[in-house]
Amino acid sequence: MRRQLDLRTGRPVWFAYRVPSVHTAKLTRDVKADVAILGMGISGALIAEALTARGHSVVAIDRRGPMKGSTAATTALVQFEIDQPLTTLSGMIGRTKAEQAWRRSRLSIESLAARIQELGIRCGLDRRPSLYLAGNFFGSGELRDEAEARQRAGIHATYLTATQLKEQFGIERAGAILSHGNLTLDPRKLTAGMLRNALMRGARYYAPAEATEISDSKDEVVVATKDGPTITANQVVVATGYELTDIVPAAKHRIISTFAIATRPQPRRLWPDEAFIWEASDPYLYIRATGDGRVICGGEDEDFSDEAHRDELIEAKSARLSQKLARLFPDLDTEPQFAWAGSFGTTTTGLPYIGRVPRHPRVLAVMGYGGNGISYSQVASEVVASAIQGREDSDARLFAF
Ligand SMILES: Cc1cc2nc3c(=O)[nH]c(=O)nc-3n(C[C@H](O)[C@H](O)[C@H](O)COP(=O)(O)OP(=O)(O)OC[C@H]3O[C@@H](n4cnc5c(N)ncnc54)[C@H](O)[C@@H]3O)c2cc1C
């Protein structure tokens, strides 16, 4: 297994909230299962839940432990709105496929919310509208075109003029797209909830346990671990987040650095509907609120993966995020109470890769999540569960390696 990253530094806001424990054991002897899942972040958790619900026996391992990778650092704006605007994505992969990706993303949000409700997972799930503000990447004209493109694809979007934006949200910008139905939640509580549901159906978890090699043959696949014991399975799902394995083709994948802050709970009412706010800018800014009135603000991405350099920048980047937040909402106390940085993987198109690894039919992988990581983890759980059941998901080819 090739890439090991220092995925995050600093203290993400989620550590302010208690999370139900997820029982893991030490891997002291060889084990067997129908499916072995490598990685216990949100991707591995959703996949474990989906597979155990379909009757598969599952073993999952993690080199750190459940919820200790990127999932603890996410700001968790769970949006159907893909980072790559529909108009831009259409220019890259054609309108039909771009619309297909946007529609699937929209559906993934609905399926995730439905499943959380069905299972009764208490993770602060709520709906939020979102505002995509004009910036240096997309001005008002491009945003108008983008709103029309989404409407043509059957995805509700309303263009707000500068006057409407000011009247409805008190924000001064050249324009914005208003959308509805995105999800806000606590990502660690969600992950723990999914893992605990799979555990009740017999999933076995081992941590810390690091996969070092995957050897597949015609009949089975064997995962070697650092401390010696092996896991033998019919199929393996590599859900190791931004830490890729040798077996996965990574040519179109790169790692960048990103930053976030969270304020203390604000005494005053926040902005209308506590809408998610994100900017069509480079570097961009995004904002959401927590259930107890903190404001999370992230962005300021840097196009490098050097972790020491990333961490040196946390203080300066936090100050900058705080200033930008104050400019947008002068009445807020924007002093950071939490500040953190993380690595972030993206692909050329912004779409993830999900599915069987070429030339390794027993190995499936999920990788390449950018700003829509959690939505894509949901898509991955659906595509992977279908593939393991021998059925092809109707959008599988769009995300295939
Ligand atoms: C600052 C920041 C903000 C973000 N904001 C958003 C957002 O607003 N909305 C959104 O949707 N997404 C966002 N993301 C992206 C989102 O966090 C990720 O897409 C998501 O958490 C990835 O989950 P995962 O389970 O794939 O990876 P992880 O949570 O990293 O889990 C992978 C696990 O695999 C384990 N592992 C790795 N290698 C091995 C091995 N060899 N053997 C065993 N285990 C191994 C790791 O220890 C890790 O726990 C953000 C990310 C960051 C860093």
Ligand as a Chemical Component Dictionary entry (heavy atoms), coordinates in Angstrom:
data_LIG
# 
_chem_comp.id                   LIG 
_chem_comp.type                 NON-POLYMER 
_chem_comp.pdbx_formal_charge   0 
_chem_comp.three_letter_code    LIG 
# 
loop_
_chem_comp_atom.comp_id 
_chem_comp_atom.atom_id 
_chem_comp_atom.alt_atom_id 
_chem_comp_atom.type_symbol 
_chem_comp_atom.charge 
_chem_comp_atom.model_Cartn_x 
_chem_comp_atom.model_Cartn_y 
_chem_comp_atom.model_Cartn_z 
_chem_comp_atom.pdbx_ordinal 
LIG C1  C1  C 0 -11.208 20.359 5.690 1  
LIG C2  C2  C 0 -12.094 19.464 4.858 2  
LIG C3  C3  C 0 -13.372 19.908 4.546 3  
LIG C4  C4  C 0 -14.221 19.082 3.811 4  
LIG N1  N1  N 0 -15.488 19.531 3.587 5  
LIG C5  C5  C 0 -16.377 18.719 2.980 6  
LIG C6  C6  C 0 -17.741 19.114 2.880 7  
LIG O1  O1  O 0 -18.134 20.209 3.307 8  
LIG N2  N2  N 0 -18.608 18.258 2.294 9  
LIG C7  C7  C 0 -18.226 17.023 1.834 10 
LIG O2  O2  O 0 -19.071 16.270 1.327 11 
LIG N3  N3  N 0 -16.936 16.624 1.925 12 
LIG C8  C8  C 0 -16.004 17.437 2.481 13 
LIG N4  N4  N 0 -14.707 17.023 2.621 14 
LIG C9  C9  C 0 -14.338 15.731 2.070 15 
LIG C10 C10 C 0 -14.721 14.592 3.004 16 
LIG O3  O3  O 0 -14.219 14.848 4.282 17 
LIG C11 C11 C 0 -14.123 13.297 2.495 18 
LIG O4  O4  O 0 -14.539 13.054 1.187 19 
LIG C12 C12 C 0 -14.547 12.105 3.327 20 
LIG O5  O5  O 0 -14.349 12.325 4.698 21 
LIG C13 C13 C 0 -13.755 10.901 2.892 22 
LIG O6  O6  O 0 -14.174 9.808  3.642 23 
LIG P1  P1  P 0 -13.447 8.436  3.470 24 
LIG O7  O7  O 0 -14.143 7.469  4.345 25 
LIG O8  O8  O 0 -13.356 8.099  2.028 26 
LIG O9  O9  O 0 -11.953 8.735  3.964 27 
LIG P2  P2  P 0 -11.383 8.761  5.477 28 
LIG O10 O10 O 0 -12.333 9.372  6.419 29 
LIG O11 O11 O 0 -10.015 9.327  5.410 30 
LIG O12 O12 O 0 -11.314 7.231  5.833 31 
LIG C14 C14 C 0 -10.350 6.379  5.247 32 
LIG C15 C15 C 0 -9.779  5.526  6.340 33 
LIG O13 O13 O 0 -8.900  4.565  5.740 34 
LIG C16 C16 C 0 -7.875  4.304  6.669 35 
LIG N5  N5  N 0 -6.741  3.708  5.943 36 
LIG C17 C17 C 0 -5.937  4.299  5.037 37 
LIG N6  N6  N 0 -5.008  3.434  4.573 38 
LIG C18 C18 C 0 -5.250  2.265  5.227 39 
LIG C19 C19 C 0 -4.614  0.975  5.193 40 
LIG N7  N7  N 0 -3.564  0.739  4.397 41 
LIG N8  N8  N 0 -5.099  0.011  5.988 42 
LIG C20 C20 C 0 -6.148  0.236  6.823 43 
LIG N9  N9  N 0 -6.793  1.430  6.882 44 
LIG C21 C21 C 0 -6.343  2.431  6.089 45 
LIG C22 C22 C 0 -7.546  5.651  7.275 46 
LIG O14 O14 O 0 -6.944  5.528  8.539 47 
LIG C23 C23 C 0 -8.921  6.308  7.333 48 
LIG O15 O15 O 0 -9.511  6.222  8.616 49 
LIG C24 C24 C 0 -13.795 17.816 3.341 50 
LIG C25 C25 C 0 -12.510 17.380 3.644 51 
LIG C26 C26 C 0 -11.655 18.184 4.386 52 
LIG C27 C27 C 0 -10.279 17.681 4.715 53 
# 
loop_
_chem_comp_bond.comp_id 
_chem_comp_bond.atom_id_1 
_chem_comp_bond.atom_id_2 
_chem_comp_bond.value_order 
_chem_comp_bond.pdbx_ordinal 
LIG C1  C2  SING 1  
LIG C2  C3  SING 2  
LIG C2  C26 DOUB 3  
LIG C3  C4  DOUB 4  
LIG C4  N1  SING 5  
LIG C4  C24 SING 6  
LIG N1  C5  DOUB 7  
LIG C5  C6  SING 8  
LIG C5  C8  SING 9  
LIG C6  O1  DOUB 10 
LIG C6  N2  SING 11 
LIG N2  C7  SING 12 
LIG C7  O2  DOUB 13 
LIG C7  N3  SING 14 
LIG N3  C8  DOUB 15 
LIG C8  N4  SING 16 
LIG N4  C9  SING 17 
LIG N4  C24 SING 18 
LIG C9  C10 SING 19 
LIG C10 O3  SING 20 
LIG C10 C11 SING 21 
LIG C11 O4  SING 22 
LIG C11 C12 SING 23 
LIG C12 O5  SING 24 
LIG C12 C13 SING 25 
LIG C13 O6  SING 26 
LIG O6  P1  SING 27 
LIG P1  O7  DOUB 28 
LIG P1  O8  SING 29 
LIG P1  O9  SING 30 
LIG O9  P2  SING 31 
LIG P2  O10 DOUB 32 
LIG P2  O11 SING 33 
LIG P2  O12 SING 34 
LIG O12 C14 SING 35 
LIG C14 C15 SING 36 
LIG C15 O13 SING 37 
LIG C15 C23 SING 38 
LIG O13 C16 SING 39 
LIG C16 N5  SING 40 
LIG C16 C22 SING 41 
LIG N5  C17 SING 42 
LIG N5  C21 SING 43 
LIG C17 N6  DOUB 44 
LIG N6  C18 SING 45 
LIG C18 C19 SING 46 
LIG C18 C21 DOUB 47 
LIG C19 N7  SING 48 
LIG C19 N8  DOUB 49 
LIG N8  C20 SING 50 
LIG C20 N9  DOUB 51 
LIG N9  C21 SING 52 
LIG C22 O14 SING 53 
LIG C22 C23 SING 54 
LIG C23 O15 SING 55 
LIG C24 C25 DOUB 56 
LIG C25 C26 SING 57 
LIG C26 C27 SING 58 
# 
